[in-house]
Amino acid sequence: MEPTTLHWIALLASGCFEIVGVAGFDRLNRGQRLHGLLLLVVGFGSSLGLLSIAMRSIDMGVAYAIFTGIGTLGSTLMGMLLWGESRRPLRLAFVGMIVAAVVGLKLAS
């Protein structure tokens, strides 16, 4: 089956919901149990459901690589912007490589 725009949108949304799930982990670690648990369940539940929709027409290896790339990039940026995590140039360079790899996978599929 040829990948459709809907499946690519589902894949992008799944990566974004993974970031929500990671934010839930952070809330749990900061003692906000109910809010953290809600974010975690909704975020990861939605992300996996949308990933399964995306994988109906996008190859598994490509879909999972993009899914984890979005989650990694988003979580890293969230940590830098919201919680003061390191912004060292080398770290930013590797984040740039993740973006380049995700774009390359999309172009190659």
DRENLUM-378716 format. One record per residue (C-alpha): x, y, z; residue number from 1; residue in one letter. Coordinates in Angstrom, 1 decimal. Layout:
BEGIN
<site><east>X</east><north>Y</north><up>Z</up><i>NUM</i><aa>A</aa></site>
...
end
This chain:
BEGIN
<site><east>0.0</east><north>0.0</north><up>0.0</up><i>1</i><aa>M</aa></site>
<site><east>1.3</east><north>3.5</north><up>-0.9</up><i>2</i><aa>E</aa></site>
<site><east>1.8</east><north>5.8</north><up>2.1</up><i>3</i><aa>P</aa></site>
<site><east>-0.9</east><north>8.4</north><up>2.3</up><i>4</i><aa>T</aa></site>
<site><east>-0.8</east><north>11.9</north><up>3.7</up><i>5</i><aa>T</aa></site>
<site><east>-3.1</east><north>10.7</north><up>6.5</up><i>6</i><aa>L</aa></site>
<site><east>-0.6</east><north>8.0</north><up>7.5</up><i>7</i><aa>H</aa></site>
<site><east>2.2</east><north>10.6</north><up>7.6</up><i>8</i><aa>W</aa></site>
<site><east>0.1</east><north>12.9</north><up>9.7</up><i>9</i><aa>I</aa></site>
<site><east>-0.6</east><north>10.0</north><up>12.1</up><i>10</i><aa>A</aa></site>
<site><east>3.1</east><north>9.3</north><up>12.3</up><i>11</i><aa>L</aa></site>
<site><east>4.0</east><north>12.9</north><up>13.1</up><i>12</i><aa>L</aa></site>
<site><east>1.2</east><north>13.1</north><up>15.7</up><i>13</i><aa>A</aa></site>
<site><east>2.4</east><north>9.8</north><up>17.3</up><i>14</i><aa>S</aa></site>
<site><east>5.8</east><north>11.3</north><up>17.8</up><i>15</i><aa>G</aa></site>
<site><east>4.3</east><north>14.4</north><up>19.4</up><i>16</i><aa>C</aa></site>
<site><east>2.2</east><north>12.3</north><up>21.7</up><i>17</i><aa>F</aa></site>
<site><east>5.4</east><north>10.4</north><up>22.7</up><i>18</i><aa>E</aa></site>
<site><east>6.7</east><north>13.8</north><up>23.9</up><i>19</i><aa>I</aa></site>
<site><east>3.5</east><north>14.2</north><up>26.0</up><i>20</i><aa>V</aa></site>
<site><east>4.2</east><north>10.8</north><up>27.6</up><i>21</i><aa>G</aa></site>
<site><east>7.8</east><north>11.7</north><up>28.4</up><i>22</i><aa>V</aa></site>
<site><east>6.4</east><north>15.0</north><up>30.0</up><i>23</i><aa>A</aa></site>
<site><east>4.2</east><north>12.7</north><up>32.1</up><i>24</i><aa>G</aa></site>
<site><east>7.3</east><north>10.8</north><up>33.3</up><i>25</i><aa>F</aa></site>
<site><east>8.9</east><north>14.1</north><up>34.3</up><i>26</i><aa>D</aa></site>
<site><east>5.7</east><north>15.2</north><up>36.2</up><i>27</i><aa>R</aa></site>
<site><east>5.7</east><north>11.8</north><up>38.1</up><i>28</i><aa>L</aa></site>
<site><east>9.3</east><north>12.3</north><up>39.1</up><i>29</i><aa>N</aa></site>
<site><east>8.5</east><north>15.8</north><up>40.4</up><i>30</i><aa>R</aa></site>
<site><east>5.8</east><north>14.5</north><up>42.6</up><i>31</i><aa>G</aa></site>
<site><east>2.7</east><north>15.4</north><up>40.5</up><i>32</i><aa>Q</aa></site>
<site><east>1.3</east><north>11.9</north><up>40.5</up><i>33</i><aa>R</aa></site>
<site><east>-2.2</east><north>12.3</north><up>39.1</up><i>34</i><aa>L</aa></site>
<site><east>-1.2</east><north>14.9</north><up>36.4</up><i>35</i><aa>H</aa></site>
<site><east>1.9</east><north>12.9</north><up>35.5</up><i>36</i><aa>G</aa></site>
<site><east>0.0</east><north>9.6</north><up>35.3</up><i>37</i><aa>L</aa></site>
<site><east>-2.7</east><north>11.2</north><up>33.1</up><i>38</i><aa>L</aa></site>
<site><east>-0.1</east><north>12.7</north><up>30.7</up><i>39</i><aa>L</aa></site>
<site><east>1.8</east><north>9.4</north><up>30.6</up><i>40</i><aa>L</aa></site>
<site><east>-1.2</east><north>7.2</north><up>29.8</up><i>41</i><aa>V</aa></site>
<site><east>-2.8</east><north>9.6</north><up>27.3</up><i>42</i><aa>V</aa></site>
<site><east>0.6</east><north>10.4</north><up>25.7</up><i>43</i><aa>G</aa></site>
<site><east>1.9</east><north>6.9</north><up>25.3</up><i>44</i><aa>F</aa></site>
<site><east>-1.4</east><north>5.4</north><up>24.6</up><i>45</i><aa>G</aa></site>
<site><east>-2.2</east><north>7.8</north><up>21.8</up><i>46</i><aa>S</aa></site>
<site><east>1.3</east><north>7.6</north><up>20.4</up><i>47</i><aa>S</aa></site>
<site><east>1.2</east><north>3.8</north><up>20.1</up><i>48</i><aa>L</aa></site>
<site><east>-2.3</east><north>3.9</north><up>18.6</up><i>49</i><aa>G</aa></site>
<site><east>-1.3</east><north>6.5</north><up>16.0</up><i>50</i><aa>L</aa></site>
<site><east>1.9</east><north>4.7</north><up>15.2</up><i>51</i><aa>L</aa></site>
<site><east>0.0</east><north>1.5</north><up>14.5</up><i>52</i><aa>S</aa></site>
<site><east>-2.2</east><north>3.5</north><up>12.0</up><i>53</i><aa>I</aa></site>
<site><east>0.8</east><north>5.0</north><up>10.4</up><i>54</i><aa>A</aa></site>
<site><east>2.4</east><north>1.6</north><up>9.9</up><i>55</i><aa>M</aa></site>
<site><east>-0.5</east><north>0.4</north><up>7.8</up><i>56</i><aa>R</aa></site>
<site><east>1.3</east><north>2.0</north><up>4.8</up><i>57</i><aa>S</aa></site>
<site><east>4.7</east><north>3.2</north><up>6.0</up><i>58</i><aa>I</aa></site>
<site><east>7.4</east><north>0.6</north><up>6.4</up><i>59</i><aa>D</aa></site>
<site><east>8.0</east><north>-0.4</north><up>10.0</up><i>60</i><aa>M</aa></site>
<site><east>11.7</east><north>0.5</north><up>10.0</up><i>61</i><aa>G</aa></site>
<site><east>11.0</east><north>4.0</north><up>8.6</up><i>62</i><aa>V</aa></site>
<site><east>8.0</east><north>4.6</north><up>10.8</up><i>63</i><aa>A</aa></site>
<site><east>9.7</east><north>3.6</north><up>14.0</up><i>64</i><aa>Y</aa></site>
<site><east>12.9</east><north>5.5</north><up>13.2</up><i>65</i><aa>A</aa></site>
<site><east>10.9</east><north>8.7</north><up>12.5</up><i>66</i><aa>I</aa></site>
<site><east>8.6</east><north>8.1</north><up>15.6</up><i>67</i><aa>F</aa></site>
<site><east>11.6</east><north>7.8</north><up>17.9</up><i>68</i><aa>T</aa></site>
<site><east>13.4</east><north>10.6</north><up>16.2</up><i>69</i><aa>G</aa></site>
<site><east>10.5</east><north>13.0</north><up>16.8</up><i>70</i><aa>I</aa></site>
<site><east>10.2</east><north>11.8</north><up>20.4</up><i>71</i><aa>G</aa></site>
<site><east>14.0</east><north>12.2</north><up>21.0</up><i>72</i><aa>T</aa></site>
<site><east>14.2</east><north>15.6</north><up>19.4</up><i>73</i><aa>L</aa></site>
<site><east>11.1</east><north>16.9</north><up>21.1</up><i>74</i><aa>G</aa></site>
<site><east>12.0</east><north>15.6</north><up>24.6</up><i>75</i><aa>S</aa></site>
<site><east>15.5</east><north>17.0</north><up>24.2</up><i>76</i><aa>T</aa></site>
<site><east>14.3</east><north>20.4</north><up>23.2</up><i>77</i><aa>L</aa></site>
<site><east>11.6</east><north>20.4</north><up>25.9</up><i>78</i><aa>M</aa></site>
<site><east>14.3</east><north>19.6</north><up>28.5</up><i>79</i><aa>G</aa></site>
<site><east>16.5</east><north>22.5</north><up>27.2</up><i>80</i><aa>M</aa></site>
<site><east>13.7</east><north>25.0</north><up>27.0</up><i>81</i><aa>L</aa></site>
<site><east>11.7</east><north>24.1</north><up>30.1</up><i>82</i><aa>L</aa></site>
<site><east>14.1</east><north>22.6</north><up>32.5</up><i>83</i><aa>W</aa></site>
<site><east>17.4</east><north>24.2</north><up>31.7</up><i>84</i><aa>G</aa></site>
<site><east>19.2</east><north>21.1</north><up>30.4</up><i>85</i><aa>E</aa></site>
<site><east>22.5</east><north>21.5</north><up>28.7</up><i>86</i><aa>S</aa></site>
<site><east>22.7</east><north>23.4</north><up>25.4</up><i>87</i><aa>R</aa></site>
<site><east>26.3</east><north>22.6</north><up>24.6</up><i>88</i><aa>R</aa></site>
<site><east>27.2</east><north>22.9</north><up>20.9</up><i>89</i><aa>P</aa></site>
<site><east>28.1</east><north>19.3</north><up>20.6</up><i>90</i><aa>L</aa></site>
<site><east>24.7</east><north>18.3</north><up>22.0</up><i>91</i><aa>R</aa></site>
<site><east>22.9</east><north>20.6</north><up>19.6</up><i>92</i><aa>L</aa></site>
<site><east>25.0</east><north>19.2</north><up>16.7</up><i>93</i><aa>A</aa></site>
<site><east>23.7</east><north>15.7</north><up>17.5</up><i>94</i><aa>F</aa></site>
<site><east>20.2</east><north>16.9</north><up>17.7</up><i>95</i><aa>V</aa></site>
<site><east>20.7</east><north>18.4</north><up>14.2</up><i>96</i><aa>G</aa></site>
<site><east>21.8</east><north>15.0</north><up>13.0</up><i>97</i><aa>M</aa></site>
<site><east>18.6</east><north>13.5</north><up>14.3</up><i>98</i><aa>I</aa></site>
<site><east>16.6</east><north>16.0</north><up>12.3</up><i>99</i><aa>V</aa></site>
<site><east>18.7</east><north>15.4</north><up>9.2</up><i>100</i><aa>A</aa></site>
<site><east>18.2</east><north>11.6</north><up>9.5</up><i>101</i><aa>A</aa></site>
<site><east>14.4</east><north>12.0</north><up>9.9</up><i>102</i><aa>V</aa></site>
<site><east>14.2</east><north>14.2</north><up>6.8</up><i>103</i><aa>V</aa></site>
<site><east>16.4</east><north>11.8</north><up>4.9</up><i>104</i><aa>G</aa></site>
<site><east>14.2</east><north>8.8</north><up>5.8</up><i>105</i><aa>L</aa></site>
<site><east>11.1</east><north>10.7</north><up>4.6</up><i>106</i><aa>K</aa></site>
<site><east>12.8</east><north>11.7</north><up>1.3</up><i>107</i><aa>L</aa></site>
<site><east>14.0</east><north>8.1</north><up>0.8</up><i>108</i><aa>A</aa></site>
<site><east>10.7</east><north>6.4</north><up>1.3</up><i>109</i><aa>S</aa></site>
end
